[in-house]
Every structure is written in structure tokens, then in C-alpha cells.
Amino acid sequence: MDYSVSEKFRNLKPSAIREIFKSLGAAGSISFAAGNPNPDSFPVEEMRGLADEIFGKEAVTALQYGITEGYAPLRKLVAERLKRVYGIGTPDDDLIIVTGGQQGIELTCKVMCNEGDVVLCENPSFIGALNAFRSLGARPVGVPLDGDGINLEELENALKNNKNVKFLYTIPTFQNPAGITTSLEKRKAVLKLAEKYGILILEDNPYGDLRFTGEDVPTYKSMDTEGRVIYCGSFSKVLSAGMRIGFLSANKELISKIVVAKQVEDVHTNVFFQMICAKYIERYDLEAHIAEIREMYRRKAGLMIGALEEFMPKEVGFTRPEGGIFLWCSLPEKLSLSEFVRRAGEKNVFVVPGTAFSTDPEEESHSFRLNYSMPSDEEIGQGIKILADIAREMLAEA
Ligand SMILES: Cc1ncc(COP(=O)(O)O)c(C=O)c1O
């Protein structure tokens, strides 16, 4: 059968990360390739009790259609928390519950972009967002990322040199894949540039709650006085990823359009899990739960950074994240990334090559992403030693 797939989808490659998952699971394999939260972050017993209660007392609400904007008690709780923790939410803003941050990103692009419109993105960036933009006919254009956030000069060049730039997509806090946090000075400068060139900012912040060291940096949305920033958040990394609960906070006018777009996609987010999420926040101490996750990731990140410092040759650079679940390693240019990843795979250690996150799929990369939320403490030490031996071996050969 000759399926003539649409042009938009014809050129979309399967996620390299999903491909790597196919090789995982062999006994003794160590994966630094995941983007998953550690399962210990799921409050299983509490959720089991809440599920029983919901089916005992409110089964019809859980099983009936809901409203597109989201389960009212959850919307209220999320809006309150955003205000309290992040200073987000003005009288002109509204909030919609979405099926994971992934849908929030996709709906924003769907509502904002015409075919061929440009979305500026940090390069490297989150593959799920890049593919969402591509699948909608928008054009992700990469702007290099420095150690303190997006490169301002390159951002301004991109704004000057591209027609029809609709918005900047940014993950300013504990970036995926690089683990970098954009400084306050840069955030202010980016807001000014957005104002100068009349573009919106989509601020994606699924990891913002997971700071384990350093000082919080204000979100773009909390500094926005013009309704220029669309904020996307998620419960995936603090309660459960499978629950698929995320949210968008933005100007009312824009949210009303996103509501229509969501009606076409999935009518509304799963009501049962919205109820679980709301009742968890009402009944339990979400902040204490998040504090435990931060502590776990502080330990795991510390183990990984410690092992990299001890074993990795100096020629290999790496970022030191202050939160989130990833760090980013860079090989010297004379070493081949694909050969490094191949040798690691042969030793049953899996990393994601930087090419997977590139805004230009043809671009060469010398970097790879390491995840520390999923591997056990022992695996972190063993796996980094193996990667360090491969780097040393390849440096000796070069
Ligand atoms: C930067 C970034 N944004 C958004 C998401 C989507 O998360 P979810 O759809 O589970 O809320 C992820 C998931 O890994 C991510 O890394």
C-alpha cells in the first residue's frame, strides 16, 4: 500500500530518544537517555486513596465530559499556586488545563502560526516542541545557547533576518537538554528584544520547581506587563507524568482561542486525573513533596557531577545544573560523537546524542545529554566511569 502521508509529516523523523529506548532493557544496561521523572516521585498510596474516594463519592463527575478550560477546582488551585510561588497571573490573564505541557506547546503554535511562520528556539532545544512546530508547518529557527541562556546578539540577528517570527520558544530554567538557567539580566534583555521586534514569548517551565541549589530567578511571565508571555507548566515532573496534566497561563484573549483549538483536539483533559491532582493539592502538602524530589535530585546530580569531575578527561566539558534532571556534555571537536555513542552503546551505556535536539537536523554536534533522575546511584558511578574510559580511549587514538 502506498500511503501518501502529508508533507508536514513526511519529513518528521522518529525521536532519536524513542529509538534508543528500543535498545534498552538488556540486563546490565545503564541508561542516561531517559527524560522520565524518578518513579519514587509518584505519591502512589495517596493517589490510590483519592481514586477510591472519587469513585465512591463523585464517580459521575469523573466519568462524564468536562469543560474544555479544565476542572474548576484544579484551575483555581493552579492559579493560586502560580501567583504564590511564581508571581504569575494578572486580571487580564486566564488559565487552561492541558493534556501535558506538550499539548500546551502544540496548541500555542497551532493558534499563533501560519504555514511557514518562524518560531525562534534555543539551539539545542526540547525535541517534543521542535517536532510539534514542524508538524504544524511552522519553522523552528535555532539561536545558540550560552552558559547563561540564549545568545542575545544571535537572537537579535535572527529577529532582524527572519520574516514572520511569531514567538520565541524558551525553556529558561534547567533547560532540556542543556541543564542551563537563563540569568535575570538576560531575561530582562530578551523581554526588551521581544518588545522591540513585536514577538511573543512561550515560556516552558516544566522543571522550575526542581531547584536544588542556587537562587530562584523570576519567570518571564512574572516580569511581563504587556501580555507578551505565554507560560506553560506541568505536573509531570512533580506528581506524575502518566497523569498528563499541564497548564497554560496567558492573556484571556489568547486563552479563548486556545480553548477552541483544544476542543478540536481532545475536548478536554482527562477529568479523573484532574480530580486526583486537585484533591492531592487540597489534601496533602505539595510543597513538602516537591522538597523531597529536589533532595533526591540534588543527591543524584551531585553523584553525577562528582563522577564526571573524578573520571572524565578534562577535555570533555559539562554543565552544572542547579535543578531539573539533565546535564550536557561536550566532547572536543576532534572526537566523533556518533562513534562515542556507538562505543557507549556497545558497553550498554546509553546517552542521547546532541543531534537529536538540534533545530537543524543536519547540523553536526559534539555534545550529548545525560539524565540523572532515572539511573540508580550505583549506575551513575559505573556508567560515568565507562563513558570516561571511552573518551580517554578515543582521545588517545585521535
Ligand atoms: C522542556 C519540556 N517541555 C515540555 C515537556 C512536556 O512535558 P509533559 O507533556 O509531560 O507535561 C517536557 C517533557 O519532557 C520537557 O522536557
The ligand as an SDF file (V2000), in Angstrom:
LIG
                    3D

 16 16  0  0  0  0  0  0  0  0999 V2000
   11.1710   21.1700   28.1330 C   0  0  0  0  0  0  0  0  0  0  0  0
    9.9560   20.3130   28.1870 C   0  0  0  0  0  0  0  0  0  0  0  0
    8.7660   20.8650   27.9370 N   0  0  0  0  0  0  0  0  0  0  0  0
    7.6380   20.1550   27.9790 C   0  0  0  0  0  0  0  0  0  0  0  0
    7.6640   18.8120   28.2810 C   0  0  0  0  0  0  0  0  0  0  0  0
    6.3650   18.0700   28.2310 C   0  0  0  0  0  0  0  0  0  0  0  0
    6.0100   17.5340   29.4210 O   0  0  0  0  0  0  0  0  0  0  0  0
    4.5480   16.9870   29.6840 P   0  0  0  0  0  0  0  0  0  0  0  0
    3.8090   16.9370   28.3990 O   0  0  0  0  0  0  0  0  0  0  0  0
    4.7430   15.6480   30.2930 O   0  0  0  0  0  0  0  0  0  0  0  0
    3.9240   17.9750   30.6450 O   0  0  0  0  0  0  0  0  0  0  0  0
    8.8720   18.1810   28.5520 C   0  0  0  0  0  0  0  0  0  0  0  0
    8.9270   16.7510   28.8360 C   0  0  0  0  0  0  0  0  0  0  0  0
    9.9280   16.1220   28.9910 O   0  0  0  0  0  0  0  0  0  0  0  0
   10.0560   18.9580   28.5080 C   0  0  0  0  0  0  0  0  0  0  0  0
   11.2590   18.4350   28.7380 O   0  0  0  0  0  0  0  0  0  0  0  0
  1  2  1  0
  2  3  1  0
  2 15  2  0
  3  4  2  0
  4  5  1  0
  5  6  1  0
  5 12  2  0
  6  7  1  0
  7  8  1  0
  8  9  2  0
  8 10  1  0
  8 11  1  0
 12 13  1  0
 12 15  1  0
 13 14  2  0
 15 16  1  0
M  END
$$$$
